[in-house]
C-alpha cells in the first residue's frame, strides 16, 4: 500500500508497549494510600494513553483544571518513576515486527508525548529499543502531538524527508500529527482507544488490528 517509505515511526504507549499495568498501579497506589479501595487494571487500561491526566481521572475523578491536580500529578510521576518497567511489556508481535523492519532495511523510531524524564530511562532499559534510530519525547521539542513538530524532528534525526516516513499510533492526535507532518498514517486499533472512539473518523490512511499486520502494508525495500 505504501511505496517509497524508508522509515516507520511509532507512538509508544498503546502502540509498541503496554505500560497500562505500571501506570495503573502507580495511580492505584495513591488511592490505597488515601484509604480508598483498589481498582482493577481493566478500569485504568482504556485511559492509559492519556498518562497522568487519564490515570488521575480514573483514580480520583479529577481533571487538570482542579486546584489539586498539579500536586497529585507530581506525586503520580514519582510513583510511576519507581516502577515504570516492572510490568510494562511489548505488545505481542512487536519484537518480531521491529526485527522484520530492520531486515527490510527500514529505519524506525519513536515519537511519544511521554516526557523524556520517563521515555529516556524506559527505552534505555528495554532491549526492544536498541535498534531505534530516533526517540522523541513530549518535551523534546517546543510542541507535543497533535502538533507535527515532534514527528518532523524524528524525520530530521533519521535524515529523511517527512514523506518518506509513516506514523503508527493508537490515538486520534497521532493521526492528526502525522497528517500535518505530511506522513502516511496508520491507526493501531489494538491499543488503548480510551472512550471507544470512531477510528474511521480519524482519517488514517490505514488501520491495523495487530502489530504484524503493518508488514502487509509496506512494500519490500528495494535492493541497493
N, C-alpha and C positions, 0 to 999 in steps of 0.2 A: 504493500500500500504506500509506504513512504520510500521515496527514492532520494539519492544524493545526500543522505544523512551520514554524519561522521561521529555523532555523539548522542548519548541518551542522558538526560538529566532527570533526577528523581526528587520528589518530596521525600521526607524522611519518615516521620511518624505516620503510620497508617498506610504507607506505600512500600517502604523497604523493611521496616521493623515494626513489631508490635510492642510498643512501650506502655500500653494501657495498664498492664499489671503493676508496673512500678509507679506510674503516675497516679493510678487509683489508690495504691497502698499509701503513697505519700499524703494524699488528702484524707484518706480514711484514718490514718494515724492521728491527724489533727482532730478529727471528730471524736475518736475514742478518748483522747487526752482531755476532752471537754465533757466527758461523761455521756456522750451521745452514742447510740447503738451503731455498730459497724454496718456498712452497706456492702452488698456483694459486688464483685468486679463487673458483672453484667450491667449494673446501673451506671457505672463510670465509663465503661468502654465506648459507647456511642459518641461521647464528648471528649475523648482523649485527644483528638486532633486540635482542640481549642486550647490545650495547655492549661495554664493556671486559671484562666477565665472559666474554662469548661469544668475543671475539677472542683474549684471552689464553688461554682454554681450548683453542682450536684451535692457536694458535701454540706454546704451551708445555705443554699438558696440565695447567694449573694451575687451582686453584679458589680462591674468595675466602677460604677458611679457611687457606690456606697462608701461612706467615710472610713470604714474599717478595712476596705479591700486592699490598700497598699501594704498594710502591716501583715495581713493574712497571706498576701501573695509572697512576700519575702519569707515568711515562715514556711510556706509551701515549697519555695525554691530550696531552702536549706534542707527540708525533709526529703525532697526528691534527690537533691545532690548527694545525699548519703547512701542512696540505694538505687541509683538510676541504671545500673547494669545487673542488678540481682535477678530480675525475672524478665528482662527485655530480650527478645529473640527475633531473628529474621523470619518473615513470613515463609511458609513452605514454598519452595521453588525459587526463592530469591537468590540464594548462593549459586544455584545452577544457572539461573538467568545471567547473573553478572559474569560468571566464568565463560558462558557462551558468547556474550558481547565482546569480551576480550579476545576470544578465539577468532571472532569475525573481524577483528581489527578496529572495533568501535571504542572510542573513549567513553567514559561515563563519569558522572559527578552527582553531587547532592546540593539541592537548594531548598533550605528549610527556613521557617520563621522562628524556629527554636534558636535562642541566643547562643553565641559561641561559648558562653560560660558552661553550657551543657553539651552542645554539639561537639565541641573540640574533644573533651575527655571521653565522651561516649564513643565517637567514631575511632578514636585512638585505641580504645580498649577492645574493640570488636575487630577481629581479623577480617571480617567481611569487607571492610572499607580499605584494605591495604592497596587495592588497585584503583581507587578513585582518583581521578585527575584533578578534581576540584571539590571543595567542601565550602559552601557559602551559607552562613548563618543569618538569622534575622537581624543581627546588628553588624553584619559585615559591610553593609552599605548604608547610606542615609535613609533608605526606604526598605520596607518589607513588603512581601506579597499582600495584596494583589498588584502592587506596583511592579513593573517589569525589570527594574534595575538589578535586583539580585540575580535574575536569570541572565541578563546581559553581562554582569560581572563574571558569572560562571563561564559563559562563552569566551570572554576575554582571557580568562585563566587557561582555557583549553586551546587558545589561539585559533578559534573558529568563528565564523560568521553565525549570527543567530539562526539564519535559515538552514544551517547545517545541523541543527540540534532539534530533538524532540523532547518535550517535557511531560513527565508522567506524574500525576498526583491524584489524591482522593478527596479533594475539596474544590468547591467552585472557584475559590480565589486562585488555585493553582492553574486552572484553565484560563481564567481571566488574565493572569500574569503571563502565561505562555503565549496567548494570542497577542497581547500587547507588545511582547518582545519579538514578534514575528517568527515564532517557532511553531512547529506542529505540536499538537496536544493530544494526550491520551488520558482518559479518566480511569482510575483504578477503582473498580466498584467492589473490590474485596476489602477495601479499607474501612475506616470508622463510619463515615457517612452519617454524622450526627444530625438528628432531626428527620431522617428518611427523605432526603431531597429528591427532586426530579432530575436525575443526572442528565437526561436528554436535553433539558433546558440549558445546560452549561455550554452547549455548542462545541464540545470537544470534537476533534477530527475522528476519534475512535474511542472505544472503551474496551476494557479487558476485565474478565472476572477471575483470572488467575495471573500471577506474575509471568509465567512461562508463555502465556498467550501473546505477550508482546513480541516474541520472536517471529510469530506468523505475520506480523505487520511490517517487519523490517526486511528490506532487500539485502541479500548477502553482500558483504563488502567486496568490491572488485579487487582482483589480484593486482599487486603493484607492478 
